[in-house]
Amino acid sequence: IAVFRAAINWAHRMAGLSVPSQNMLVNLAFDGAARDCIPARKTAAFSRADLTVCLQDLMNRNGILELRLAVLLTFLFHGFLRISEALALRCYDVQFTGTHITIKIRRSKTDQGGHGAEVHIANGAGHLAPKAIAEAYVSQISYDPCSTKPFFLSYRGHTETESTWTYN
């Protein structure tokens, strides 16, 4: 498109006519044509099989960092959450019941009324079930269901020690 634009401008200058690219509407038309010529980049959806592979790898490593990432991936996938919604969770936003996990979303970019929403994630079965992974995580972070502390701990430092975990 840029080559055509330059050629049209050159031809107009050679003919002694005004250059069309000085017109705002012509520029908008060229910009629109350039956007249409760019092929859409489609990415494959993250599937349940992809999640299973990631979770198996993370759970085999037995570290709190990996466990935190496993819970985050589980909440994102099964709860259809945005990363900003998941990272904004507080301990009191995540409640465990007999049949599911209830997550209270306080703010969302699609929540026009600002009322928040509740998301329910079924327990599932097996060692890669959402509840099993989340319970393994909360058993290691001193989870208090009434706490205002962030659900996903911040990790600072190079070694995995108790003093490097913070509630920011």
C-alpha positions as CSV (number, residue, x, y, z in Angstrom):
1,I,0.0,0.0,0.0
2,A,2.9,2.4,0.8
3,V,4.4,1.8,-2.7
4,F,1.0,2.5,-4.3
5,R,0.6,5.7,-2.2
6,A,4.1,6.9,-3.3
7,A,3.4,6.1,-6.9
8,I,0.1,8.0,-6.9
9,N,1.8,11.0,-5.3
10,W,4.6,10.9,-7.8
11,A,2.2,10.7,-10.7
12,H,0.2,13.6,-9.5
13,R,3.4,15.7,-8.9
14,M,4.6,14.9,-12.4
15,A,1.2,15.9,-13.9
16,G,1.3,19.2,-11.9
17,L,-1.7,18.2,-9.8
18,S,-2.1,18.5,-6.0
19,V,-0.7,15.5,-4.1
20,P,-3.7,13.4,-2.8
21,S,-1.9,12.4,0.4
22,Q,-2.3,15.9,1.7
23,N,-6.0,15.2,1.9
24,M,-7.1,13.8,5.3
25,L,-9.8,11.5,3.8
26,V,-7.4,10.1,1.3
27,N,-5.0,9.3,4.1
28,L,-7.7,7.6,6.1
29,A,-8.6,5.5,3.0
30,F,-4.9,4.5,2.6
31,D,-4.6,3.6,6.3
32,G,-7.8,1.5,6.2
33,A,-6.5,-0.3,3.1
34,A,-3.2,-1.0,4.8
35,R,-4.9,-2.4,7.8
36,D,-7.0,-4.7,5.6
37,C,-3.9,-6.0,3.9
38,I,-2.3,-7.2,7.1
39,P,-3.2,-10.8,7.7
40,A,-4.9,-11.5,11.0
41,R,-2.7,-13.5,13.3
42,K,-4.7,-16.2,14.8
43,T,-3.5,-18.1,17.9
44,A,-4.6,-21.5,19.0
45,A,-6.8,-21.6,22.0
46,F,-5.4,-22.9,25.3
47,S,-7.1,-26.3,25.6
48,R,-7.8,-28.6,28.5
49,A,-5.0,-30.9,27.2
50,D,-2.6,-28.0,27.3
51,L,-3.7,-27.2,30.8
52,T,-3.2,-30.8,31.9
53,V,0.3,-30.9,30.5
54,C,1.2,-27.6,32.3
55,L,-0.3,-28.7,35.6
56,Q,1.4,-32.1,35.5
57,D,4.8,-30.4,34.9
58,L,4.2,-27.8,37.6
59,M,2.9,-30.4,40.2
60,N,6.0,-32.6,39.6
61,R,8.3,-29.8,40.7
62,N,7.0,-29.6,44.2
63,G,7.8,-25.9,44.8
64,I,5.6,-23.2,46.2
65,L,6.3,-21.1,43.1
66,E,5.1,-23.9,40.8
67,L,2.1,-24.5,43.0
68,R,1.1,-20.8,42.9
69,L,1.3,-20.8,39.1
70,A,-0.7,-24.1,39.0
71,V,-3.5,-22.5,41.0
72,L,-3.4,-19.3,38.9
73,L,-3.6,-21.3,35.7
74,T,-6.5,-23.3,37.2
75,F,-8.4,-20.2,38.2
76,L,-7.8,-18.5,34.8
77,F,-8.9,-21.6,32.8
78,H,-11.8,-23.0,34.9
79,G,-13.1,-19.6,36.1
80,F,-12.7,-17.8,32.8
81,L,-10.8,-15.0,34.6
82,R,-8.6,-12.3,33.2
83,I,-5.1,-12.1,34.7
84,S,-6.0,-8.8,36.4
85,E,-9.0,-10.3,38.0
86,A,-7.1,-13.3,39.4
87,L,-4.2,-11.2,40.7
88,A,-6.5,-8.8,42.5
89,L,-8.0,-11.7,44.6
90,R,-7.8,-11.4,48.3
91,C,-8.0,-14.4,50.7
92,Y,-11.6,-13.6,51.6
93,D,-12.5,-13.6,47.9
94,V,-11.8,-17.4,47.7
95,Q,-14.1,-19.7,49.6
96,F,-14.0,-23.5,49.6
97,T,-17.3,-25.4,49.9
98,G,-18.1,-29.1,49.7
99,T,-18.8,-29.1,46.0
100,H,-17.0,-26.1,44.5
101,I,-14.7,-23.1,45.0
102,T,-16.4,-19.7,45.1
103,I,-14.4,-16.8,43.8
104,K,-15.7,-13.2,44.3
105,I,-14.6,-10.9,41.5
106,R,-14.7,-7.4,43.0
107,R,-13.7,-5.5,39.8
108,S,-13.8,-6.4,36.2
109,K,-13.5,-4.4,33.0
110,T,-16.8,-5.8,31.8
111,D,-18.6,-5.0,35.0
112,Q,-20.2,-1.7,34.0
113,G,-22.3,-1.4,37.1
114,G,-19.5,-2.1,39.5
115,H,-21.5,-4.8,41.3
116,G,-18.9,-7.6,41.1
117,A,-19.6,-11.2,40.3
118,E,-19.2,-14.7,41.8
119,V,-17.5,-17.5,39.9
120,H,-17.9,-21.1,40.9
121,I,-15.3,-23.7,40.0
122,A,-16.3,-27.3,40.4
123,N,-14.1,-29.5,42.6
124,G,-13.3,-32.0,39.9
125,A,-11.5,-35.3,40.6
126,G,-8.0,-36.5,40.8
127,H,-4.7,-34.8,41.8
128,L,-5.1,-32.2,39.0
129,A,-8.6,-31.2,40.1
130,P,-9.0,-27.5,40.8
131,K,-9.9,-27.9,44.4
132,A,-7.0,-30.3,45.1
133,I,-4.5,-27.9,43.6
134,A,-6.0,-24.9,45.4
135,E,-6.1,-26.7,48.7
136,A,-2.5,-27.8,48.4
137,Y,-1.5,-24.1,47.8
138,V,-3.5,-22.7,50.7
139,S,-2.1,-25.3,53.1
140,Q,1.4,-23.8,52.3
141,I,0.5,-20.1,52.5
142,S,-1.2,-19.9,55.9
143,Y,-4.5,-19.1,54.3
144,D,-7.1,-17.3,56.4
145,P,-10.5,-17.1,54.7
146,C,-11.3,-13.9,56.5
147,S,-8.0,-12.2,55.7
148,T,-7.7,-9.1,53.4
149,K,-4.2,-10.3,52.3
150,P,-3.7,-11.1,48.6
151,F,-4.5,-14.7,47.7
152,F,-1.5,-14.9,45.4
153,L,1.7,-14.2,47.3
154,S,4.4,-12.0,45.9
155,Y,7.8,-13.6,45.7
156,R,10.9,-11.5,46.0
157,G,14.5,-12.8,46.1
158,H,16.6,-15.6,44.7
159,T,16.0,-18.3,47.2
160,E,12.7,-19.9,48.3
161,T,12.7,-19.0,52.0
162,E,9.9,-17.9,54.3
163,S,11.2,-14.3,54.5
164,T,11.0,-13.8,50.7
165,W,7.2,-14.4,50.6
166,T,5.2,-11.2,51.1
167,Y,1.6,-10.1,51.0
168,N,1.7,-7.0,48.8
